Amino acid sequence: MPNQTARRRRAGAGEAAEAAAGAERPRRAGRGRRGGPPASTAAPSAGTGPRGAAGGPVTVRVNPRPGLLGGRLKLHQLVLVEVAAALVAVGWTISRPVAAGFGAVSLVLLLLAVIRLRGRSVPELLRVRSALKSRQRQARTLLPPAGTDPALAPALELEPALRTCTHATEADLGGRPVRRETGMVGDGTFLSSVLLVQAKDQPLRPVRTALPLPLDVVCSALTVDDITLESVQLVQHTQPAPAPHVPEQSLAARAYRELPDGTATPGLRLTWIALKLDPERAAAAVRARGGGEEGARRALKRVTDQLAGRLNSAGFNATVLDERELIAALAISTCANPIAVAGRQGTGSGAGTTRRTQEGNRFWRIDDRWHSTYWISRWPQLSRPGGGAGRIAAPDLVNLITGSPALASTFSLTAGHGTGGSVTVTGHLRVTGRNEDELGQLGRQVETRAQSAGLGLVRLDLEQAPGVLATLPLGGAS
């Protein structure tokens, strides 16, 4: 699939960040086992965020990604075409009967190269299906170790190598030592920290588009001093109001309908920023800070503190999560059933003797919560605050696709390093329902809403577990 990028020097596309928080296809989390959706990306390609001058609407620029020829033709497809042509040529030089036999084989190869099933070529579909079966086989025997925090167990069932830790520092505050703790999570190939970003308390909260989270500030964390991050991820977790089970004629439902945005007003909207460090990519910075795991923690801590300070200066409350809060954020994002979590507290095992999660072709289930994840394949023209009119403002776009009556909706943007000094942004959307039928209805509703706004959604069939990993605050898809 094509790669859509935003040039860093033109900005870090502040309007895209409005989608991630308005004041209110991936690999696994590490670099090991493959099997996620294609890492194609999308991003608005203009604007300097709230500080930039008002201009025209934000458009999307599509650039070919390495490994793609002509935008859509992949390398393995070209190889199949070349092999088919070579077989015909060789057969023709031998004899006509041999050429006819080779021609039949060549026709099969051409069909394999051209035919697409569920948006994938046949070889790609076979690879993805094989990866799903491999994950399902491993799931039968892999359980979180005894003593695992029940809130963390679902994430460990997705990625067994994940581990959390605390990086503690001592600061001098008026002659009094103050201990500061930063929670971190990783699998041995990466290390991530998480910020909780909230609007500052005011007597009247600003409207959704009044104080968008500037993506240029967030993307600036990709390179700090001598430290280069793997990626920076924005995750927005939304729960509707009133809750889906509340009757339409209840007092709460009537009260929400009287609000300016009606039932589109969320009951809960949490925004996290996850910073992902690859120690190999930032090897020099890690060595300069002592090397090893301690050096990696210090480097990540430096970037985390600087981004928190810049966001606080921009008018937000950015809080660095400690280990306990980070685990809670992962539990909230997976939508683990609180009753199931509470029932396992103090049992000595976070997962008991059975798995709490299950991956199917079109869903991922945790306890009694069903999830379906989409990759954002196309972005509409986004309007700029105070500037040219696009099809829709980014905050309104995200509110539209996360405002369905789902149990929860999760929107994720992952910014990484592109080619030629560009910043690539990958988008994912995950909806959560109470059963498979409800999930299907919610999916159709979200797809209809996205289509009306010009947003392209591709459901990650056969890759739901990697899709869920891409929407957890772990630093995003690689």
N, C-alpha and C positions, 0 to 999 in steps of 0.2 A: 504494500500500500504506500501511497505517497507520503512524504514527510513534509510537514508544514512548520515553518520556523519563523521566529521573530528576531530581527537583528538587535543585538544588545545595544549598539550605539544609537539606534533609533528609539530605544527605550526598553525598557523591559516591559512594555505593554501594560501600563497600569490599568487599562480598562479590563483586561482579562482577570486581574485580581479582584475587581469588583464582583466578578462571578464567584470568587472563592469566599469573600466575606464582605458584606456591606455594613460595616459598623455594628452591627449587632453582635495495544494488546500486549502484557508484561511478562517478564521472567519471574522466577521466584525472587524473594527479597534479597538474596545474595547472588553470587555469581556461579553457583554450582549447577545443580540439576536443571536442565532446560525443560520447557514445556508450557510456557505461558503464551498469551496472545502476542501478535506481532507488535514490536515496540515502535510502531508508527506514531507520529505525534501531530498535534495541532495547536495552533496559537494565533491569536490576533497579532498583527504585525505592524503596529504603529503606536504612537502615543507615549508620553512620558508620565502618564498617571496624572493625579490631581494637580501636580505642580506644573505640568506642561501647559502650553498655550492651547486655547481652544482651536480645534481644526475640524477636518472632515471626519466622516465615519471611519471606524476601524475595520479594515478588510483583512482577509486571510491570504497569505502568499504560499503557494504550494511549490516545494522544491523536491526534486528526486532524491531519494535516500540511497546511499551506497548499497549495491546489490539489486537495485531496480533499474531496468532499462526501459526507456520510453514511458516512465511513470508507473505503468501497471505490470510490465513484463518482468518476471523475476528470473534470476540467473538459472535456476534449475529448469525453468520452462524453455529458455533459450538452448540449454544443453540437449533437452529432449528433441527439439526441432532440428538441431544440428545432427544428432545421431540418426534421426529419421531420414534426413537428406543424404547422409553418408551411406546408409544402407541401400537406398535407391540407386545411388551412383555406383556403388560396388556391384550390386546385383546386375545392373545394366551392362557393365563391362564383362560380366561372366556369360550370361545368357538370358534370354527373355523369360524362361520359366523361373530361373532363380530371381530375376528382377521382380516377377509377380509375387513370389513368396516373400521377398524382402519388402515389397510394397505393402503387403498386408500388415507386416510387423510395423512398418513405418506409420501406417494409418493409425494403428493402436497407440503408438507413441505420440502422434499429433493430437489424438483425442485426449490423452492424459495431460498434455501440455495446455490444451485450450479449454476443455470443459471445466466449469467451476460448479461445485456443489456447496450450498450454504455460504457462498462468497469465498470459497477456498478451492485451490486446484486439488486434483485427486491425490498427488503425493503429499501435499500439505495436510489434507484431511486425514490421510492414513497416519501421518506422523502425530497429529494432535490426538486422534483416537487412541493410538498406542500409548501416548503419554498419560491419557486419562485412565486407561486400564492399569498402567503401572502404578499410578497413585492409588487407585482403588485396591490393588493387591497389597501395597505397603500399608494401607490404612487398617487392614485386618490384624496386623501384628504390632503396629506402632501405637503406644500409649504414652502420655506424659508421665514422667517419673513420679514415684511416691513423694508426697510432700509438696507437690506443685500447687501454687495458689489457684483455686478454682476459677478466679477471674481471668487468669492467664492461660488456662488449659486450652480453650478453643484456638487461640493463636498458635500454641505449640502443636496442636493437631494439624494445623495448616502447614507450619514450618517447624519441625521438631528441633532444629538446631538453635532456635531463638533462646537467648538468655538475657536477663535484665541485671543491671548493676547500679551502684551509686558511686558518683564521683564527688567527694567532699573536699571543700576548701575552707580555709580559715581567713576571715577578713577582719580588719581592725576598724571598729566603729566607735569613735570617740574614746579610744583607749580600752574598749571592751571587745574581746574577741567574739566574733559571730561566725557560727558554722553555717555554710551554705552547701546544700546538696543538689546535685543534678542527676536525674534519672536517665539512664541510657539503656538501649536495647540493641542487640546485634546477634549475628550467627557465626562470627569468626571471620567473615569476609567483609563486613561493614559494621559501623557503629552509628546509632542515631539518637538524637535528643529531640524533645518535643516542647513547643511553646503553646500555651493557651492564650488566644487573643480575644479580647473583649472590648466593647466600647466603654468609654469612661462614663461613670454615673453622672447623669444630668437630670434636672427636674422633668424635662421633656426629652425623650430620646429623639434623635434626628431621624428623618425618613431614611429608607433603605439606601437610596442613592446619594445621600448628603455627604457621607464620609466613607468612601470605598477604601478598601485596603490596597495600598499602592504596590503593584507587583514589581515596580522598578526597585523599591526598597527591599522587597523579599528576594528578588533575583540577585541583588548586590551581595547576598550572603554566599553565592556560589564561589566567589573568590574574595578572601579576606587576608590581607598581608601576603604571606607565603602559603596560605592554606587554600587548597582547591577542593571543594566538596563534590561528591558524586551527583547529588541532586537536592532540591528543596521542594517539599510537598505541602500543598494546602489541602486540608480536609475539612469539609463542612458537613456536620451531622445535624439533620433536621427531623424533628418529630412534630406531627401536625397538632392543631388545636381546633376544636376539641378532639379528644381521642376518638379513634374510629368506632369504638363501641358505645359512645355516648348518643342517646336518642336525639333526633333532629329537633324535637320540641322541648328539649331540656333547657333549663335556665342558662347553662354554660354555652350551649350551641347558639341560642338566641343572642347572647351577649357578644359572641365572636362575630356574628353576622352583622352587628351594628358598627363594628370597627371600620375605619376607612378602607382597609384591604380585605375586609370580610374574613372568610375562612382561609384565605391565603396567608393570614398572619400565623406564623408558627408558634407552637407552644414552647418549643425548645430549639435553639440553634447554637451549636457549639462549633468554634473554629479553632483548629489546631494547625500549627506549622511544624513539620518534621524535617530535621536537618540530617542528611545522610553523608557520612564520611567513609570513603574507601581508603584505608591506610596505605595501600599500594599506590594509589593515585597521588596521595599527598605524602609520599615517603620522606621527602626532604623535610617537610614541616614536622612530621612525627619524630624524625631523628633529632631535629633541633630542640625538641621538647622532652628529650630523654629516651626516646625510642620505645618500642614495644607497645603493650596495651596502655601503659600510663601515658606515653607520649601521644597516642591517639586520643585518649580522653582529654588531655589538656588542649590539644588542637581543636577538638569539637567544642569544648567548653568556651574557648576564645570566640569562636564564631557565634555560638549560641548567645553569649552575653552581649556581643555587639549588635546582633539583630534585635534582641529584646530592647536594648537601649534606643535604637533607631525607631522602632515601632512606638515606644513610649513617647519619644519626641514628636512623632507624627500624630499624636492624639489618641493613642490606644493604650489599653492596659495589657501588656505582654508579660505573662508569668511563666518562668521556667519550671517545668514539672519535675518533682522528685520521683523516685522509683515507685512509690506507692501510687502517686497520682498518674504516672505513666501507665501502670498496669490497669488502673481504673479507666483511663481513656481507651485502651485497647478493648476492655470489656464492654464499654458503652458502644464503641464502633462496631463490634461484632454482634451487638444486640442480644447478648446472652441473657437468658431468662433469669432475673434476680432470684426467683424462688429456687431455681436449679443451682445457682451459685451458693445461696445461703444453705441449701440442704447438704452441700459438700464441705462447708467450713468445719474444720476440726476433725475431719475423717481421716486425715493423714495422707490423702491422695486427692489431687485436683480433679482427676477424671474417673475415679473409682475403677471398676473392672471393665467398663464398656466405654466406647467412644461417644462423645456428645455430638459430633459432626458427621455429615455425610455429603458426598459430592455426587450429583447426578449429571445427566447431559445438559439440563437447562436450569439447574438450581444448585444451591449449596445450603444445607440445613444445619442449624445449631439449636439444640433442644427442640422447642416447638416453633422456632422462627425460620422462615424460608426466605432465601436471598436470591436475587438475580442481578447480574452485573452486566453493564453495557460499556463498550468503548465508544468514545466520541470520534466519529470519522470525518465530520464536516461541521464547520462553524458558520453561522450566519454573519452578515455584516452588522457590526456592533456600533451603536451610537456612542458618541463621546460626550461626557458631561459638559453642558454649556456650549457644545459645538455642533458639528454637522449631524444631520439626522440619519441614523442607520435603521436597520430593520427592527432592532430591539436593544435596549440597554442591557449590559451584561448582568447587573444585579437582578433585573427583572427576568432575564433568561433563566438564571439559576433558580430563582424563586418559582418560576413556572414549572420547571421539571422536578423540583423537590417539593412542590406544594400539593402533590397527590395525597389522597387519604390513606397512605401506606402507614404501616406501623412505624417505619422510619425510612428516610432517604439519605444517602451519603454521596456527596459530590467531591471529586478529587482532581486536583491539578498538580502535575509533577513537572517542575522546571529543571532542565539539565543543560549541559554544554552541547551546542551544535557545531557545525562546521563553519569555518570562516568567521569566528567570533559571534555566532548567533546563539540564541537561547531557544531551545525546543521545549514545547509544553505538551504533555500528554494528558488527556481528560478521560475520566471514567465516572460512571454513575451506577449506584447500587440501590435497589429498592427492596424493602423487607415487608413480608406479609405473614399472616398467621397460619396459612395453609397453602397448598399448591394451587388450588383453584383461585383463591384470592390473589396469589402472586401473578397468575396469568392475566387476570382482569387488570391488575395494577400495571403490568407491563404494557398491555395494549393502550391503556390510558396515557402512560408516559410517552410511548412512541407517537401517539396522536398529537400530544402537546408539543413534542420536539419537532415533529414534522411541520406543524403550523408556524413554528418560529424559524424554520430553515436549519434546524440542528440535525445532524446525522447521527443516529445511534445504531450500533451493531451489537446485538446480544452475543455474549461470549459463550456460545454453545460449546460443550466439551472442554471448556477452559474456565469454569466457574470458580474453582479454588484459586488459581492464579489471579483471576479477576478480583476476588475478595482481598487477597494479599495486596493488590495494587491500590485498594481503597482504604486500607488500614493505615493509621499514622505511624508508618515505619520508615518513611523516606521516599516511598514511591517505587514504581517499576523502573528497572534498570534498562 
